Amino acid sequence: MTARSSPDGVTIRARKDEWRRRLVAARRALPPQVHAARARALTAGAVELAATVDGPVCAYLPIGTEPGSPALVEVLRAAGHEVVLPVVPQLPGPLDWARFEGVDALVAGPLRLRQPAGARLGPAMIERAGLVLVPALAADRGGARLGRGGGFYDRTLPLAAPATPLVVLLNDDELVSELPAEPHDHRVSAALLADAGFTTLGNRT
């Protein structure tokens, strides 16, 4: 996929919504066996990447058609990493975090997510992270990230240390040349792609 110019008068938000519709439809059309193979590749890539950093891994639990699978966080934990998962706050704000202790220790949370039942570590937990894995529908070569529109990660990622890798997990065709972006959209520093692997993106702001 490549970004295309929009007609005059179309807002950035409307352009984002159109991108989201196309990207979600493409993910739903992906054959299950292809999704599973890519999930295995992303899990292996995430473990290799985590081995190069110090500190906890702020991750997330992929759901539905998102690239990856719950096995990703299980394998990271089995490899000896401290893995923390996001906890969605009741009011708009940065994500809280809790330690991942296995899928059996997860409970239902907002937005159809599962989250750890253990102690909350606070939004500042991300300051200690050695690696942050970030969900996305797409990203561009400059580091702009397209999420689902909730804004939680745009409020959370600025709390990470400046040198911490902020890495989106994507299908290869979801890394595009340019996406519509707004000033509040926090950029990411890299993408982990199922086929192409780790790919550095432009300077984040």
Legacy VTK file of the C-alpha trace (Angstrom):
# vtk DataFile Version 3.0
C-alpha trace
ASCII
DATASET POLYDATA
POINTS 205 float
0.000 0.000 0.000
1.098 3.553 -0.593
-0.389 6.778 0.698
-2.286 8.828 -1.873
-3.167 12.513 -1.933
-6.726 13.378 -0.902
-9.122 15.789 -2.600
-9.185 19.357 -1.316
-11.315 19.751 1.781
-10.885 16.219 3.102
-9.707 16.451 6.688
-6.774 14.523 8.116
-9.154 12.703 10.416
-11.317 11.603 7.488
-8.235 10.422 5.624
-7.164 8.429 8.679
-10.602 6.811 8.885
-10.374 5.780 5.232
-6.945 4.253 5.821
-8.322 2.379 8.828
-11.206 0.916 6.836
-8.894 -0.353 4.098
-6.295 -1.721 6.490
-8.806 -3.548 8.689
-10.449 -5.063 5.605
-7.083 -6.261 4.301
-6.273 -7.905 7.621
-9.637 -9.663 7.710
-9.031 -11.012 4.203
-5.685 -12.562 5.145
-5.832 -16.388 5.106
-5.474 -17.866 8.617
-2.435 -19.921 7.660
-0.647 -16.809 6.384
-1.505 -14.919 9.575
-0.176 -17.809 11.672
3.094 -18.025 9.730
3.637 -14.291 10.055
2.840 -14.462 13.769
5.591 -17.030 14.248
8.049 -14.843 12.361
7.129 -11.778 14.441
7.521 -13.742 17.659
11.003 -14.863 16.650
11.912 -11.331 15.623
10.649 -9.851 18.878
12.713 -12.310 20.927
15.842 -11.468 18.914
15.191 -7.760 19.370
14.534 -8.041 23.111
17.853 -9.858 23.547
19.679 -6.699 22.419
18.286 -4.376 25.115
18.309 -4.095 28.893
15.245 -3.545 30.998
11.603 -4.643 30.920
9.679 -5.125 27.702
6.459 -3.136 27.474
4.419 -5.300 25.134
0.774 -5.945 24.306
-1.402 -8.951 23.622
-2.306 -9.134 19.909
-5.981 -9.873 19.337
-8.048 -10.876 16.325
-6.367 -10.065 13.042
-3.554 -8.004 14.587
-0.107 -9.198 13.465
1.363 -11.563 16.021
-0.349 -13.769 18.578
-0.559 -14.211 22.372
2.371 -16.619 22.048
4.612 -13.596 21.503
4.428 -12.430 25.128
4.600 -15.989 26.424
7.827 -16.612 24.510
9.336 -13.310 25.668
8.595 -14.239 29.280
9.960 -17.779 28.799
13.171 -16.230 27.450
13.672 -14.547 30.817
12.398 -11.039 30.091
10.247 -9.032 32.454
7.154 -8.395 30.347
4.534 -5.813 31.247
1.214 -5.307 29.488
-0.985 -2.215 29.216
-3.945 -1.591 31.489
-6.515 0.767 29.972
-7.457 3.582 32.382
-11.059 4.432 33.158
-10.539 8.052 32.075
-8.582 9.318 29.042
-4.894 9.383 29.872
-1.689 7.372 29.534
-1.842 3.609 29.873
-1.124 1.945 33.190
0.983 -1.244 33.224
0.992 -4.588 35.043
3.416 -7.511 34.981
2.535 -10.391 32.671
2.487 -13.627 34.684
0.987 -15.907 32.039
-2.233 -16.074 30.049
-4.021 -17.792 32.938
-3.483 -14.646 35.033
-5.252 -12.347 32.551
-8.707 -10.866 33.070
-11.159 -9.096 30.786
-10.525 -5.387 30.357
-11.978 -2.523 28.315
-12.025 -2.498 24.500
-12.219 -6.318 24.260
-8.702 -6.550 25.705
-7.312 -8.919 28.282
-4.997 -7.479 30.893
-3.048 -8.750 33.918
-4.944 -9.062 37.182
-1.892 -8.180 39.289
-0.663 -4.978 40.860
-0.691 -1.832 38.760
2.763 -0.393 38.176
1.694 3.079 37.078
2.087 4.950 33.775
5.705 5.814 34.660
6.620 2.130 34.309
7.399 2.805 30.643
10.285 5.053 31.706
12.217 1.902 32.757
11.480 -0.064 29.600
14.297 -1.317 27.423
11.892 -1.960 24.559
8.319 -0.903 23.805
6.248 -2.955 21.362
3.368 -0.890 20.010
0.208 -1.981 18.187
-0.621 -0.215 14.931
-2.630 -0.566 11.773
0.209 0.960 9.745
3.279 3.166 9.957
5.206 5.208 7.440
8.895 5.615 6.709
9.002 8.821 8.725
7.733 7.094 11.865
4.106 8.242 11.767
1.867 5.578 13.294
-1.795 4.928 12.588
-3.665 3.365 15.490
-7.357 2.760 16.026
-8.049 6.301 17.177
-8.305 5.947 20.954
-5.259 8.098 21.632
-3.959 5.979 24.513
-0.544 5.342 22.983
-0.133 8.962 21.879
-0.510 9.890 25.569
1.755 7.054 26.726
4.747 6.950 24.374
6.061 10.427 25.303
6.806 9.020 28.780
9.377 6.544 27.427
13.064 7.387 27.668
14.307 9.118 24.490
16.606 6.248 23.483
14.074 3.462 24.072
13.058 1.707 20.835
9.350 2.204 20.075
8.583 -0.621 17.658
5.344 -1.374 15.800
4.539 -4.934 14.686
3.163 -4.987 11.149
2.531 -6.985 8.040
5.104 -5.885 5.467
2.616 -4.040 3.255
1.456 -1.973 6.238
4.725 -0.026 6.225
3.941 2.710 3.705
5.603 5.779 2.257
3.391 8.357 3.972
0.381 8.453 6.294
-1.865 11.347 7.311
-0.691 12.595 10.697
-1.615 15.257 13.238
0.670 17.181 15.617
-0.343 15.058 18.610
0.535 11.773 16.868
3.644 10.405 18.564
6.095 8.871 16.142
7.720 5.472 16.522
11.346 4.640 15.850
11.124 1.262 14.098
8.900 -1.433 12.671
9.189 -5.193 13.060
7.891 -6.793 9.863
6.987 -10.422 9.367
9.200 -10.845 6.289
11.605 -7.893 6.213
12.325 -7.959 9.954
13.515 -4.952 11.941
13.316 -1.692 10.012
14.438 1.667 11.398
12.089 4.572 10.745
12.630 8.342 10.673
13.329 10.532 13.693
10.476 10.533 16.164
9.168 13.684 17.841
LINES 1 206
205 0 1 2 3 4 5 6 7 8 9 10 11 12 13 14 15 16 17 18 19 20 21 22 23 24 25 26 27 28 29 30 31 32 33 34 35 36 37 38 39 40 41 42 43 44 45 46 47 48 49 50 51 52 53 54 55 56 57 58 59 60 61 62 63 64 65 66 67 68 69 70 71 72 73 74 75 76 77 78 79 80 81 82 83 84 85 86 87 88 89 90 91 92 93 94 95 96 97 98 99 100 101 102 103 104 105 106 107 108 109 110 111 112 113 114 115 116 117 118 119 120 121 122 123 124 125 126 127 128 129 130 131 132 133 134 135 136 137 138 139 140 141 142 143 144 145 146 147 148 149 150 151 152 153 154 155 156 157 158 159 160 161 162 163 164 165 166 167 168 169 170 171 172 173 174 175 176 177 178 179 180 181 182 183 184 185 186 187 188 189 190 191 192 193 194 195 196 197 198 199 200 201 202 203 204
